[in-house]
Amino acid sequence: MVDVYAILGNVLLFGLVFGMSATVDIESLCVQVRNGKAIMTGIICQFVLLPALGFLVVRTILHKESAGMGITLLVVTSSPGGSYSNWWCSLFNADLALSVTMTTISTILSMIMLPLNLIVYTHFAYNNRDDDVVSNIDWIALFISLAVVITAVALGLFCSWKIRSRKFNHGCNKIGNFAGLSLIIFSSLFANTGETKIWSMDWPFYVGVTFPCLAGLILSNVISSLLQLKRPERVTVSIECCYQNVGIATSLALSMFDGEELTQAMGVPFFYGAIEAFLVGTYCVLAWKIGWTKAPPDAPIWKVLWTSYEVLRCEQQDLEGVEIEVSCSSDGESMMEEESLNKEGNILTTYFDMGDNTMFRFWERESSAEGRACRQIEMDSKKGRKK
């Protein structure tokens, strides 16, 4: 029987990732792909720091609780980052290009790092349960998620490169935001079972599930700040670190546990999902207000949430690309006032003298597709040439 809910979830996931990827400017993406320091920081925080925090909680706070609760928490903290991280980065104008890059890389790496972390940490926490955990992971669902994310990223980036329209980027950003909001509503309605008694747990459950997300958020900020990443990059790395794909843990809990142990295990991804949404949302608002994102701190909240300032910055760079050159005249004499106009194709060049042996050359390139202009000024003077 066809699982309609799974198909709808993957369609919304595709829309979210495609919309966020198609928002990204290709030049910005190329810069971030070469940004090894930011990417490695994010990978280490996600696949080393957060799983270690989960293991620390299991050994200290949850050591007297059921194995279902502890094992499920290890799965949550070892899982790849959720695609909602792109949505949060877009919504509050962190570095979306870096977020898309990291989501793609972490999704691929999760095929190795997820079982590796689970084998190591469940072995030390629960002795011989590591084989059971790895064998009960829904690898088919994980491969499907991987295929959806990679396909959506590739298609979105291709469309952004091929179309090269800021209007298209803005439109795709709205599509991604709509898909992200729809996916949250969909997950809330269909991804949880009625047996999850989330509000009847003991205090170790709430503290233990909250700690990895909160500590991961704080420590990733400290690490990225010490490494002197740009502020929007710090926000992106922090979100990518602690915003996990809780669906993997939900699937494993359903296949591995039953009875009371299942009830406790199912509460972990559900509560972690609520906590990560609250903490990341609060963090994004604070980051925006202190000027760590690309959105102006004094802008109205509705404008920040609705506007992609990453696209606006690219538009501004398209219109304000200015290069200045200074060179001296061949005879060192004062140049006569003159203005010449030369048009070749879509390049318009104007020369005009400003006096004092200084001459400016102004050229403008206009894109026929969008009417965007790139401008350059060259200044000639006795002082020599510089850029």
C-alpha positions in Angstrom: 0.0 0.0 0.0 1.3 3.4 -0.9 2.1 5.5 2.1 0.4 8.8 1.2 1.8 10.6 4.3 5.4 9.6 3.5 5.0 10.9 -0.1 3.4 14.2 1.0 6.2 14.6 3.5 8.9 14.1 0.9 7.1 16.4 -1.5 7.1 19.2 1.1 10.7 18.4 2.0 11.6 18.7 -1.7 9.8 22.0 -1.9 11.6 23.4 1.1 15.1 22.4 0.0 14.5 23.4 -3.6 13.2 26.8 -2.6 16.1 27.5 -0.3 18.7 26.3 -2.8 17.1 28.3 -5.7 17.3 31.4 -3.4 21.1 31.1 -3.2 23.2 33.2 -5.5 25.7 30.9 -7.3 28.6 33.3 -6.7 27.8 33.3 -3.0 27.6 29.5 -3.0 31.0 29.2 -4.7 32.5 31.4 -2.0 31.1 29.2 0.7 32.1 25.9 -1.0 35.7 27.2 -0.7 35.1 28.3 2.9 36.8 25.3 4.5 37.0 26.8 7.9 33.3 27.4 8.3 32.3 24.0 6.7 34.8 22.0 8.9 33.6 23.9 12.0 30.0 23.0 11.2 30.8 19.3 10.5 32.8 18.9 13.8 30.1 20.6 15.8 27.4 18.4 14.3 29.1 15.0 14.1 31.5 15.2 17.0 30.3 17.8 19.5 26.6 17.0 19.6 26.9 13.2 19.7 29.4 13.6 22.5 26.9 15.8 24.4 24.2 13.2 24.0 26.5 10.4 25.3 27.4 12.6 28.3 23.7 13.0 29.1 23.1 9.3 28.8 26.0 8.5 31.2 25.1 11.1 33.8 21.5 12.2 33.8 19.7 9.3 32.1 21.8 6.4 33.4 18.9 5.3 35.7 16.2 5.7 33.1 15.1 3.2 30.5 17.4 2.1 27.7 14.8 3.2 25.2 15.1 6.8 26.3 18.9 6.9 26.2 19.3 5.0 23.0 16.8 7.2 21.2 18.5 10.3 22.5 21.8 9.0 21.1 20.1 8.5 17.7 18.8 12.1 17.8 22.1 13.7 18.6 23.9 11.5 16.0 21.4 12.1 13.1 22.1 14.5 10.2 20.8 18.0 10.6 17.2 18.6 9.7 16.3 20.5 6.5 14.5 23.0 8.7 17.9 24.5 9.4 17.8 26.0 5.9 14.4 27.4 6.7 15.5 29.1 9.9 18.6 30.5 8.2 16.4 31.9 5.4 13.7 33.2 7.8 16.1 35.2 9.9 18.7 35.9 7.2 21.7 34.0 8.4 24.2 32.7 5.7 21.8 30.7 3.6 24.5 29.7 1.1 26.6 28.2 3.9 23.5 26.4 5.3 22.6 24.8 1.9 26.3 23.7 1.5 26.4 22.2 5.0 23.0 20.5 4.6 24.2 18.8 1.5 27.6 17.7 2.9 26.1 16.6 6.3 23.4 14.5 4.6 26.0 12.6 2.6 28.3 12.2 5.6 25.5 10.9 7.7 25.6 7.6 5.8 28.9 7.0 7.5 28.9 9.1 10.6 25.4 8.1 11.9 26.2 4.3 12.2 29.7 5.0 13.3 28.6 7.3 16.2 25.8 4.9 17.2 28.2 1.9 17.3 30.7 3.7 19.4 28.4 5.4 21.9 25.7 2.7 22.3 28.5 0.2 22.9 30.0 2.2 25.8 26.6 3.2 27.2 24.6 -0.1 26.7 27.3 -2.7 26.0 25.9 -5.1 23.3 22.9 -3.0 22.2 24.9 -1.3 19.4 24.2 -4.0 16.8 20.5 -3.8 17.6 20.4 -0.1 17.1 22.2 0.0 13.8 20.2 -2.9 12.4 16.9 -1.2 13.3 17.6 2.1 11.6 15.2 2.6 8.6 18.0 2.8 6.0 15.5 2.9 3.2 13.9 6.0 4.6 17.3 7.5 5.2 18.3 6.8 1.6 15.1 8.3 0.3 15.6 11.4 2.4 19.2 11.6 1.0 18.0 11.4 -2.6 15.3 14.0 -2.0 17.7 16.5 -0.5 20.5 16.0 -3.0 18.1 16.2 -6.0 16.4 19.3 -4.6 19.7 21.1 -3.9 21.1 20.2 -7.4 17.9 21.3 -9.2 17.5 24.5 -7.2 21.1 25.6 -7.7 20.9 24.7 -11.4 17.8 26.8 -11.8 19.4 29.7 -9.9 22.5 29.5 -12.2 20.5 29.1 -15.4 17.8 31.7 -14.9 19.9 34.3 -13.1 16.9 36.4 -12.0 16.6 38.1 -8.6 12.8 38.0 -9.1 13.1 34.2 -9.5 15.3 34.0 -6.3 12.7 36.0 -4.3 9.9 33.8 -5.6 11.7 30.5 -4.7 12.4 31.9 -1.3 8.7 32.3 -0.7 8.0 28.8 -2.0 10.6 27.4 0.4 9.2 29.3 3.3 5.7 28.1 2.5 6.9 24.5 2.2 8.8 24.8 5.5 5.7 26.1 7.4 3.5 23.4 5.8 6.0 20.7 6.7 6.0 21.8 10.3 2.2 21.7 10.4 2.2 18.3 8.7 4.8 16.9 11.1 2.8 18.1 14.1 -0.4 16.5 12.9 0.9 13.1 11.6 4.4 12.4 13.0 3.5 11.7 16.6 1.6 8.9 18.2 -1.1 9.3 20.7 0.8 7.0 23.2 3.5 9.6 23.8 2.7 10.9 27.3 5.1 13.8 27.0 4.0 15.8 30.1 4.1 12.9 32.5 7.9 12.2 32.5 10.3 12.7 35.4 12.7 15.7 35.6 15.7 13.7 34.2 13.9 13.3 30.9 13.3 17.1 30.4 16.8 18.1 31.5 18.5 15.3 29.6 16.7 16.0 26.3 17.1 19.7 26.6 20.8 19.8 27.5 22.4 18.6 24.2 20.5 21.1 22.2 21.1 24.0 24.6 24.8 23.2 25.2 25.4 22.6 21.5 23.9 26.0 20.6 26.2 27.7 23.2 29.4 25.8 22.5 29.0 26.1 18.7 28.8 29.9 19.1 31.9 29.9 21.3 33.9 27.8 18.9 32.8 29.7 15.7 33.5 33.0 17.5 37.0 31.8 18.6 37.7 30.8 15.0 36.6 34.3 13.9 33.9 33.3 11.4 31.7 36.0 10.1 28.7 36.7 12.3 26.1 35.3 9.9 28.3 32.2 9.5 28.3 31.7 13.2 24.6 31.8 13.3 24.4 29.2 10.5 26.9 26.9 12.1 25.1 27.0 15.4 21.7 26.2 13.8 23.2 23.4 11.8 24.9 22.0 14.9 21.8 21.4 17.1 18.8 21.3 14.7 18.5 17.5 14.1 16.4 15.2 12.0 14.2 13.7 14.7 12.3 11.6 12.2 15.1 9.0 12.1 14.8 8.5 15.9 11.0 8.3 15.7 11.3 5.5 13.1 13.9 3.6 15.1 11.9 3.8 18.3 8.8 2.4 16.7 10.7 -0.5 15.2 12.9 -1.3 18.3 10.8 -0.8 21.4 7.3 -1.6 22.7 5.2 -1.1 25.8 6.3 1.5 28.4 9.8 1.6 26.9 8.3 2.7 23.5 6.3 5.4 25.2 9.4 6.8 26.8 11.5 6.4 23.7 8.9 8.2 21.5 8.9 11.1 23.9 12.5 11.9 23.1 12.3 13.0 19.5 9.0 14.7 20.1 10.3 16.8 23.0 13.6 17.4 21.3 11.8 18.7 18.3 9.8 21.1 20.4 12.9 22.3 22.3 15.1 22.8 19.2 12.3 24.9 17.6 12.0 27.0 20.7 15.7 27.4 21.4 16.7 28.0 17.7 13.8 30.5 17.3 14.8 32.4 20.4 18.5 32.4 19.3 17.6 33.6 15.8 15.7 36.6 17.2 18.6 37.5 19.6 21.2 37.1 16.8 19.1 39.4 14.5 18.7 42.0 17.2 22.4 42.2 18.0 23.4 42.5 14.4 24.7 39.0 13.7 22.4 38.3 10.7 22.1 40.0 7.3 18.9 41.7 8.3 19.0 45.2 9.8 18.4 45.0 13.6 15.9 47.9 13.5 13.8 46.5 10.7 10.2 45.4 11.5 10.0 41.7 12.4 7.4 41.0 9.6 9.8 42.5 7.1 12.7 40.4 8.3 10.7 37.2 8.1 9.3 38.0 4.7 12.4 39.5 3.0 15.5 37.6 1.8 18.2 40.1 2.5 20.7 37.8 1.0 19.0 38.3 -2.4 18.8 42.0 -1.8 22.5 42.2 -1.1 23.3 40.4 -4.3 21.0 42.9 -6.2 22.9 45.8 -4.6 26.2 44.3 -5.5 25.0 43.9 -9.1 24.2 47.6 -9.2 27.1 49.0 -7.3 30.1 47.1 -8.6 32.6 49.9 -8.9 36.3 49.8 -9.8 38.6 52.8 -9.8 41.8 53.1 -11.8 44.2 56.0 -11.8 46.8 56.6 -14.6 48.8 59.5 -15.9 48.6 61.0 -19.3 51.3 60.3 -21.8 52.6 63.9 -22.1 51.9 64.9 -18.5 50.0 67.9 -19.9 46.5 68.9 -18.9 43.9 67.0 -20.9 41.4 68.8 -23.0 37.8 68.5 -22.0 36.3 65.8 -24.1 33.6 63.2 -24.0 33.6 60.2 -26.3 30.9 57.6 -26.5 31.6 54.1 -27.6 28.9 51.4 -27.7 29.9 47.8 -28.5 27.1 45.3 -28.0 25.6 46.0 -24.6 28.7 47.9 -23.2 28.4 51.7 -23.0 31.6 53.7 -22.3 31.8 57.5 -21.6 35.0 59.6 -21.2 34.9 63.0 -19.6 37.5 65.3 -18.2 37.3 66.7 -14.6 40.2 69.1 -14.9 43.6 68.9 -12.9 44.9 66.3 -15.3 42.2 63.9 -14.1 40.0 62.0 -16.5 37.2 59.6 -15.6 36.1 56.7 -17.8 32.6 55.5 -17.0 31.2 52.3 -18.4 27.9 50.5 -17.9 27.0 47.0 -18.8 23.3 46.3 -18.9 21.8 42.8 -18.8 19.2 42.4 -21.5 17.4 39.8 -19.4 16.8 41.8 -16.3 18.0 45.4 -17.0 20.5 45.2 -14.2 23.5 47.4 -14.6 27.1 47.0 -13.5 29.2 50.2 -13.5 32.9 50.9 -13.5 34.8 54.2 -13.2 38.4 54.6 -14.2 40.2 57.8 -13.2 43.3 59.0 -15.1 45.8 61.2 -13.3 49.5 62.0 -13.1 49.6 60.0 -9.8 49.9 56.7 -11.5 47.6 53.8 -11.8 46.0 51.8 -9.0 42.9 49.6 -8.5 
